[in-house]
């Protein structure tokens, strides 16, 4: 697989040289062994600091994969179950007819509260108690479990508060103790980052025209049902120190090698650590709900907290791939068929997943030929 490292390096060097990307990381594991660790470009355009393998990127919703993983590790330990009603752990959540909502509904984006209040500010996103109170007090858009819409922000607070109520610990601490710490990546996989680490993080930048696109969106744009314009995932939002330091587990701050290592430890053993047994892996990676997204109008399927299927394909075969992408184009996945886990992080926020599709394709072809 040395040839694969070279192919990936050449591809990301080309993306930076062409001006398409500013800084990237790509990491690939196969059967528990890291086979690609490639970086290119600049982490901070103001200082010229280069990207390193350990540089954390704010990968936005790519972090939902870590949020789901924390939940699965706790389910495996018997702390709560997928069909545990959320109100058993968080009584306030039952307001306005949500008392039948379960952890499974939260993981499959079917719980019925996909939006945050229209007056939410970036500062509010960092206020755990305020966000959880708003979500608990919200009226569901539908009977929990019957329909789906991407819960862009609320996914993280709901799973995070379930974890906090069940363990007495913030989800950042549980991530560190149960997932990142045992895998040796506690300083490369975060929800909220310590202030002392902020100097290491990659600075995000919007692609040309990106900020103008957000500003020009009509007020009734479907995507603004997730949350107000001020909370839209832009470079300005993602570079704020308070946002980087806060537990906002709908997103995560990560290096590619850290999140690829996490997915590798879902598939099997990585240096003696396996996060889930095979039967639990089969359960969490299988399609658990399919429907039409109530906000965006497109057909969607969800596994338990992950998006099933390979990026950029509409294959009808049962998916062997599960993962999550994030606003701006970062993406990570695991493939139960090939034993591959893949992650790409980058700091230029694009509207598409072009880089991840290109690099994922290189990896897929290389594996098919070995």
C-alpha positions as CSV (number, residue, x, y, z in Angstrom):
1,X,0.0,0.0,0.0
2,X,3.0,2.3,-0.1
3,X,2.0,3.2,-3.7
4,X,-1.4,4.4,-2.2
5,X,0.4,6.8,0.1
6,X,2.2,8.3,-2.9
7,X,-1.0,8.5,-5.0
8,X,-2.9,10.3,-2.2
9,X,0.0,12.7,-1.6
10,X,0.3,13.6,-5.2
11,X,-3.5,14.2,-5.4
12,X,-3.7,16.5,-2.4
13,X,-0.5,18.3,-3.4
14,X,-2.3,18.9,-6.8
15,X,-5.4,20.3,-5.1
16,X,-3.3,22.8,-3.2
17,X,-1.1,23.7,-6.1
18,X,-4.2,24.4,-8.3
19,X,-5.6,26.8,-5.7
20,X,-8.7,24.5,-5.2
21,X,-7.8,23.8,-1.6
22,X,-5.7,25.5,1.1
23,X,-4.8,22.7,3.5
24,X,-5.8,19.0,3.7
25,X,-5.2,15.8,5.6
26,X,-6.0,12.3,4.4
27,X,-5.7,9.2,6.5
28,X,-6.5,5.6,5.7
29,X,-6.5,2.5,7.9
30,X,-6.9,-1.0,6.6
31,X,-7.6,-3.9,9.0
32,X,-6.4,-1.8,12.0
33,X,-3.1,-0.6,10.4
34,X,-2.6,2.9,9.1
35,X,-1.7,2.8,5.4
36,X,-2.0,6.5,4.5
37,X,-1.0,9.6,6.5
38,X,-0.8,12.5,4.0
39,X,-0.9,16.2,4.5
40,X,-0.6,19.2,2.2
41,X,-0.9,22.9,2.3
42,X,-1.4,25.6,4.9
43,X,-3.2,25.3,8.2
44,X,-3.3,29.1,8.8
45,X,-3.3,31.5,5.8
46,X,-2.4,34.4,8.0
47,X,0.8,33.0,9.5
48,X,1.7,30.4,6.8
49,X,1.7,27.6,9.4
50,X,1.8,24.3,7.5
51,X,-0.7,21.5,8.0
52,X,0.8,18.6,10.2
53,X,-0.7,15.2,10.8
54,X,-1.7,16.2,14.3
55,X,-3.4,19.5,13.3
56,X,-7.1,19.5,14.4
57,X,-9.6,20.8,11.8
58,X,-13.2,21.8,12.6
59,X,-14.9,19.2,10.4
60,X,-18.4,20.4,11.3
61,X,-20.8,17.4,11.1
62,X,-18.1,14.9,10.4
63,X,-18.0,15.0,14.2
64,X,-21.5,13.4,14.4
65,X,-19.7,10.1,13.8
66,X,-17.9,10.5,17.1
67,X,-21.1,11.5,18.9
68,X,-22.8,8.4,17.6
69,X,-19.8,6.3,18.5
70,X,-19.9,7.5,22.2
71,X,-23.5,6.5,22.3
72,X,-22.9,3.0,21.0
73,X,-20.0,2.4,23.4
74,X,-22.4,3.3,26.3
75,X,-25.2,1.1,24.9
76,X,-22.8,-1.8,24.6
77,X,-21.9,-1.2,28.3
78,X,-25.6,-1.2,29.3
79,X,-25.7,2.4,30.4
80,X,-28.8,2.9,28.3
81,X,-30.5,1.3,25.3
82,X,-31.5,2.4,21.8
83,X,-35.1,2.0,22.8
84,X,-34.7,3.8,26.1
85,X,-37.2,6.7,26.2
86,X,-35.3,9.9,26.4
87,X,-37.6,11.1,29.2
88,X,-36.3,8.3,31.4
89,X,-32.9,10.1,31.5
90,X,-34.1,13.6,30.7
91,X,-37.6,14.2,32.0
92,X,-38.0,17.7,30.6
93,X,-37.6,16.4,27.1
94,X,-41.1,15.0,27.2
95,X,-42.8,18.4,26.7
96,X,-45.4,18.8,24.0
97,X,-45.8,15.1,23.1
98,X,-42.2,14.0,22.9
99,X,-42.5,11.5,25.8
100,X,-42.3,8.6,23.4
101,X,-39.1,9.7,21.7
102,X,-36.2,7.3,22.2
103,X,-32.5,7.3,21.8
104,X,-33.0,5.4,18.5
105,X,-35.2,8.2,17.2
106,X,-32.4,10.7,18.1
107,X,-29.8,8.6,16.3
108,X,-31.9,8.3,13.1
109,X,-32.9,12.0,12.9
110,X,-36.6,11.0,13.4
111,X,-37.1,12.6,16.9
112,X,-39.0,15.5,15.4
113,X,-37.1,18.6,16.5
114,X,-34.7,19.4,13.7
115,X,-34.5,23.1,14.2
116,X,-33.1,25.5,16.9
117,X,-34.8,28.7,17.9
118,X,-34.8,31.5,15.2
119,X,-33.1,33.9,17.6
120,X,-30.2,31.6,18.5
121,X,-26.8,33.4,18.4
122,X,-23.3,31.8,18.0
123,X,-22.9,32.5,21.7
124,X,-26.0,30.6,22.5
125,X,-24.6,27.5,20.7
126,X,-21.9,27.5,23.4
127,X,-24.4,27.6,26.3
128,X,-25.2,23.9,26.9
129,X,-28.0,24.5,29.4
130,X,-29.7,27.1,27.3
131,X,-29.7,25.0,24.1
132,X,-30.9,21.8,25.9
133,X,-33.7,23.7,27.6
134,X,-34.8,25.2,24.2
135,X,-34.8,21.7,22.6
136,X,-36.5,20.0,25.5
137,X,-39.3,22.7,25.4
138,X,-39.7,22.5,21.6
139,X,-42.9,21.2,20.0
140,X,-42.1,18.2,17.7
141,X,-42.9,18.7,14.0
142,X,-44.2,15.1,13.8
143,X,-44.7,12.1,16.0
144,X,-41.2,10.9,17.0
145,X,-40.1,8.0,14.9
146,X,-42.5,8.5,12.0
147,X,-40.6,10.9,9.7
148,X,-37.1,12.3,9.3
149,X,-35.3,15.5,8.8
150,X,-31.6,16.1,9.3
151,X,-31.2,17.4,12.9
152,X,-28.2,19.6,12.0
153,X,-27.6,21.1,15.5
154,X,-30.1,19.3,17.7
155,X,-28.7,15.8,17.1
156,X,-25.6,16.8,19.1
157,X,-27.3,18.4,22.1
158,X,-29.9,15.6,22.4
159,X,-27.3,12.7,22.3
160,X,-24.9,14.8,24.4
161,X,-27.5,15.5,27.1
162,X,-28.6,11.8,27.1
163,X,-25.0,10.9,27.7
164,X,-24.6,13.6,30.4
165,X,-27.7,12.5,32.3
166,X,-26.8,8.8,32.1
167,X,-23.1,9.2,33.1
168,X,-23.0,12.5,35.0
169,X,-20.2,13.7,32.7
170,X,-20.2,16.1,29.7
171,X,-19.9,14.2,26.4
172,X,-16.4,15.7,25.8
173,X,-15.2,13.9,28.9
174,X,-16.9,10.6,27.8
175,X,-15.3,10.9,24.4
176,X,-11.9,11.3,25.9
177,X,-12.3,8.5,28.5
178,X,-14.1,5.9,26.4
179,X,-13.0,6.5,22.8
180,X,-10.2,9.0,22.2
181,X,-8.0,8.2,25.2
182,X,-7.9,4.4,24.8
183,X,-7.0,5.0,21.1
184,X,-4.2,7.4,21.9
185,X,-5.9,10.3,20.1
186,X,-7.2,12.4,23.0
187,X,-5.3,15.5,21.7
188,X,-6.6,15.1,18.1
189,X,-10.4,14.3,18.5
190,X,-12.5,16.8,20.4
191,X,-16.0,18.3,20.7
192,X,-14.8,21.2,22.9
193,X,-11.1,22.0,22.7
194,X,-9.1,23.3,25.7
195,X,-8.1,26.9,25.3
196,X,-4.4,25.8,25.5
197,X,-4.8,23.9,22.2
198,X,-6.4,26.6,20.1
199,X,-3.0,27.6,18.6
200,X,-2.8,24.1,16.9
201,X,-6.2,24.2,15.1
202,X,-6.5,24.9,11.3
203,X,-8.1,28.2,10.4
204,X,-11.2,27.8,8.2
205,X,-11.8,30.0,5.2
206,X,-14.9,30.3,3.0
207,X,-14.5,29.4,-0.7
208,X,-14.8,32.4,-3.0
209,X,-18.4,33.6,-2.9
210,X,-19.3,31.4,0.1
211,X,-20.0,34.2,2.5
212,X,-22.0,36.1,-0.1
213,X,-24.0,33.0,-0.8
214,X,-25.0,32.7,2.9
215,X,-25.9,36.4,3.1
216,X,-28.0,36.2,-0.1
217,X,-30.1,33.2,1.0
218,X,-33.8,34.1,1.2
219,X,-35.2,34.1,4.7
220,X,-37.5,31.2,3.8
221,X,-34.7,29.0,2.4
222,X,-35.3,25.4,3.6
223,X,-31.8,25.2,5.0
224,X,-32.5,28.1,7.4
225,X,-35.1,25.9,9.2
226,X,-32.2,24.1,10.8
227,X,-31.1,27.4,12.5
228,X,-30.8,31.1,11.8
229,X,-28.2,32.6,9.4
230,X,-25.9,33.5,12.3
231,X,-25.4,29.8,13.1
232,X,-24.8,28.7,9.5
233,X,-21.5,26.8,9.3
234,X,-19.1,29.4,7.9
235,X,-15.4,30.1,8.4
236,X,-16.3,33.0,10.7
237,X,-18.4,30.8,13.0
238,X,-15.9,27.9,13.0
239,X,-12.9,30.1,13.8
240,X,-14.5,31.7,16.9
241,X,-12.6,30.6,20.1
242,X,-15.8,30.2,22.1
243,X,-17.2,27.8,19.4
244,X,-14.0,25.8,19.2
245,X,-13.9,25.5,23.0
246,X,-17.6,24.6,23.4
247,X,-19.3,21.2,23.4
248,X,-21.3,21.4,20.2
249,X,-21.4,17.7,19.4
250,X,-23.3,18.1,16.2
251,X,-19.7,18.8,15.0
252,X,-16.2,17.9,16.0
253,X,-12.6,19.2,15.9
254,X,-10.3,16.4,14.6
255,X,-7.3,15.3,12.6
256,X,-8.0,13.0,9.8
257,X,-5.8,10.3,11.3
258,X,-7.7,10.5,14.6
259,X,-11.2,10.1,13.1
260,X,-10.0,7.4,10.7
261,X,-8.5,5.5,13.7
262,X,-11.8,5.8,15.5
263,X,-13.6,4.2,12.5
264,X,-10.9,1.6,12.2
265,X,-11.6,0.6,15.9
266,X,-15.3,0.2,15.1
267,X,-14.4,-2.3,12.3
268,X,-11.9,-4.2,14.3
269,X,-8.9,-4.1,16.6
270,X,-6.4,-1.2,16.5
271,X,-3.4,-1.7,18.8
272,X,-5.5,-3.9,21.1
273,X,-8.5,-1.6,21.2
274,X,-11.9,-2.5,19.7
275,X,-14.8,-0.2,20.4
276,X,-17.7,-2.5,19.5
277,X,-18.1,-6.3,19.1
278,X,-19.0,-7.5,15.6
279,X,-22.7,-8.0,16.3
280,X,-23.1,-4.5,17.6
281,X,-21.2,-3.2,14.6
282,X,-23.7,-4.9,12.3
283,X,-26.5,-3.3,14.1
284,X,-25.2,0.3,14.2
285,X,-24.1,0.3,10.5
286,X,-27.3,-1.1,9.0
287,X,-30.0,1.1,7.5
288,X,-32.4,1.9,10.4
289,X,-34.7,4.4,8.8
290,X,-35.5,5.6,5.3
291,X,-37.8,8.4,4.2
292,X,-38.0,11.8,2.6
293,X,-36.2,14.6,4.4
294,X,-39.0,16.9,5.7
295,X,-36.8,20.0,5.2
296,X,-34.7,19.3,2.1
297,X,-37.2,17.1,0.3
298,X,-34.7,14.5,-0.8
299,X,-34.9,10.7,-0.1
300,X,-32.6,9.8,2.8
301,X,-31.5,6.7,4.8
302,X,-29.9,6.7,8.2
303,X,-28.0,4.0,10.1
304,X,-27.8,4.6,13.9
305,X,-26.1,8.0,13.9
306,X,-24.2,7.5,10.6
307,X,-25.1,8.0,7.0
308,X,-25.0,4.7,5.1
309,X,-23.6,4.3,1.6
310,X,-20.6,5.5,-0.3
311,X,-20.3,9.2,-1.0
312,X,-21.3,10.1,-4.6
313,X,-23.0,6.9,-5.5
314,X,-26.7,5.9,-5.6
315,X,-26.1,2.2,-5.4
316,X,-29.2,0.1,-4.4
317,X,-27.0,-2.6,-2.9
318,X,-27.1,-3.0,0.9
319,X,-24.4,-0.5,1.9
320,X,-21.2,-1.7,3.5
321,X,-20.0,1.9,4.1
322,X,-21.1,4.1,7.0
323,X,-19.8,7.5,8.0
324,X,-20.5,11.2,8.1
325,X,-19.5,14.3,6.1
326,X,-19.5,17.9,7.3
327,X,-20.3,21.3,5.9
328,X,-17.3,22.5,4.0
329,X,-16.4,19.1,2.6
330,X,-14.6,17.1,5.3
331,X,-15.7,13.4,5.4
332,X,-14.9,10.1,7.1
333,X,-16.2,6.6,6.7
334,X,-15.6,2.9,7.4
335,X,-16.3,0.0,5.0
336,X,-17.2,-3.3,6.6
337,X,-16.5,-5.2,3.4
338,X,-12.9,-4.0,2.8
339,X,-11.8,-3.2,6.3
340,X,-10.9,0.3,5.2
341,X,-11.5,3.5,7.2
342,X,-10.9,6.8,5.5
343,X,-10.9,10.4,6.6
344,X,-10.3,13.7,4.8
345,X,-10.2,17.0,6.6
346,X,-9.7,20.4,5.0
347,X,-10.0,24.1,5.9
348,X,-11.4,25.7,2.7
349,X,-15.2,25.3,3.1
350,X,-16.7,24.2,-0.2
351,X,-20.3,23.5,-1.1
352,X,-19.5,20.0,-2.3
353,X,-17.5,16.9,-1.4
354,X,-15.3,17.0,-4.5
355,X,-12.0,16.4,-2.7
356,X,-13.4,13.6,-0.6
357,X,-15.0,11.9,-3.6
358,X,-11.7,12.2,-5.6
359,X,-9.5,10.8,-2.7
360,X,-12.1,8.2,-1.7
361,X,-12.1,7.0,-5.3
362,X,-8.4,6.6,-5.3
363,X,-8.5,4.5,-2.2
364,X,-11.4,2.4,-3.4
365,X,-9.6,1.6,-6.7
366,X,-6.4,0.8,-5.0
367,X,-8.0,-1.7,-2.6
368,X,-9.9,-3.3,-5.5
369,X,-6.6,-3.9,-7.2
370,X,-4.9,-5.6,-4.2
